[in-house]
Amino acid sequence: MSRLVFALLASAALAAKGACAQTCAGDAVRWPELSRPAASTGEGGGDAAVVAAVEDYSFLPPVRGALVNALAWHDYLVKTRGVPADRVVSLQGGEVTGQALREAAAKAASLAGSEGTLWFVFIGHGAPDAASQEGLLVGFDAPRSAAGVKARSLREKELLFALSQSRARAIVAVLDACFAGRDSGGREIVKGLQPLPRVQTRVAVDKRFAVLTAARTDQYAEPLPGASRPALSYLALGALRGWADAGGDRKVTAAKLHAYAAATLAAAVCDREQTPTLAGDGAAPLGRSAGEKGPQAAAKARPTAAAGRTGPKTSPERARDDAWQRLRLFLARPELDDEERKESAGAFLRSYGKTHQENPCLEDLVAALPGPLVIRLEREGLVRDPAVADMAPIPAGRSAMGSPRGVGETAEQPRHDVILEAFYIDRHEVTASQYRGFAEALGRPARAQPGWSGDDHPAVNVDWSDADEYCRWAGKRLPTEAEWERAARGGAGTRFSFGDDDSGLDEHAWHAGNAGKAAHPVGRKAPNQYGVFDMAGNAAEWTADWYDASYYENSPERGPQGPSSGEQRALRGGSWAQAANLARPAARGMADPADRGDQRGFRCAASRGRARKR
């Protein structure tokens, strides 16, 4: 993709989003030279390594800064990590041939101890091998032909096999190469190379591996903005020296290293995408941080609160919005695991703010993450905005509503699809303590709770007006039936959120078969896929809609709001005193809006952009 096309696509996306603009934060960053070794960690006594770099190829474009990065890696391994010098194989320039790389990998693999780490660092050109759908590490003497490049290179599969023969505890490969076969300007290094399909490095058979590459196979790699040195090997080394240790635990994992490199490039690169990839075990510990503080590119333009301000955006705001657009694309990649998503999201939140007031992109970020992962971010203090953290983001889209014929009651039929805008819903049922706080704030008596209730039990004995007034007081609203069912399904089209078989119900719901004649504290059962608790059982929940048993026969497809009037309000979710069958997401109940009972509670919802904590 040319720079012009990428810029036009990015501009269109930003205009459609209405929040982001292009900027370049990298030019403002002072990139340390890394010429002075970091403080010793002394943990590499059992390690072995290969460090190979080609700056000036015989026939292909140069890779500026490759040798400087390679020397810094050698110093880190020997002087900081303490790897014995005779276990570090260094290849530079004319020494880097496909055969030499193969032999060096095999030698280092034989030298690493069973408790050590095997390192392989390559800085140079990569190319695609369309026949095998894998990348090639290009030797210095590769000629200007596709066949010649393949003949003078080392296939990734061969490399990984050679490294896998080691008895090392962990194997780390940093491949600072662009497998698109392009130079730093995006031009083909050789005419006729076929771009790789989107494939993943195949290391699943050996869980010791963590393999990082410079960019996806549909991208190309450039030097860091403002620095003539390859980006991935530089940032990865900085991460090991301490730059990725934002949490201060002095431990560097593969996921932390990858997330730091990805977030830095997302903030620093402005006219294209360069997204480092990680294959293998993201949680794998790479070593102890050397404690060095390094550049945080995104933080160079940390914004101040901009709530309520009008007029043109400042450069910091543009930097934040640009970084979010790049992170959004990164998070959408299906091959990422939750640890990679968490580390990347955490880096963005640390740089740009953890509350909506500081960081208006926060709502979009949590909406792009799986619900359970947002809960982890909350618990680790990476999100501290109650307006978002207490609620689960439910994405916009189409979902099933109701039950097929022969399942459930006739009021659940016909089964049909609805299309909803994105919204938020409370992760937990409103508790007795929360409801009491509302009553005290308004100077009104709270509804009496049953003898089995406690502060963290669901608030029950509330009628529909009580629930509606609480949600309005909290800056929210009751969910519609359609919103409630979409949230309860957790994105699944099955009978329950966890599948069609009710054998897993006890893990997710309190019902008549397991509750012991009482509701239980909220959040004690497993959440669904959206990170929402107790949608099945515990307390049946009021919704905003009037109830009509035949409403589904004429329900609108887009954003149904229920009948315009009626005599009863819709209840959802079943309760602790009801049969397990009523805990299905599609099951419908009803009650007179003035009725109260110890089985009825509620939770609140909010439209996107309107979730605000009192």
Buried (B, 14 or more C-beta within 10 A) or exposed (E): EEEEEBBEEBEEEBEEBEBBBBBBBBEBBEBBEBEEBBEEBEBBEBBBBBBBBBBBBBBBBBBBBBBBBBBBBBBBBBBBBBBBEEBBBBBBBBBBBBEBBBBBBBBBBBBBBEEBBBBBBBBBBBBBBBEBBBBBBBBBBBBEBBEBBBEBBBBBBBBBBBBBEBBBBBBBBBBBBBBBBBBBEBEBBBEEBEBBEEBEBBBEEBEBBBBBBBBBBBBBBBBBBEBEBBBBBBBBBBBBBBBBBBBEEEBBBBBBBBBBBBBBBBBBBBEBBBBBBBBBBBEBBBBBBBEBEBBBBBBBBBBEEBEEEEEEBBBBBBBBBBBBBBBBBBBEEEEBEBBBBBBBBBBBBBBBBBBBBBBBBBBBBBBBBBBBBBBBBBEEEBBBBBBBBBBBBBBEEEBBBBBEEEBBBEBBBEBEEBBBEBBBBBBBBBBBEBBBBBBEEEEEEBBEBBEEBEEBBBBBBBBBEBBBBBBEBBBBBBBBBBBBBBBBBBBBEBBBBBEEEBEEBBEBBBBBBBBEEBBBBBBEBBBBBBBBBBBBBBBBBBBBBBBBBEBBEEBEEEEBBBBEEBEBBBBBBBBBBBEBBBBBBBBBBBBEBEEBBBBBBBBBBBEBEBBBBE
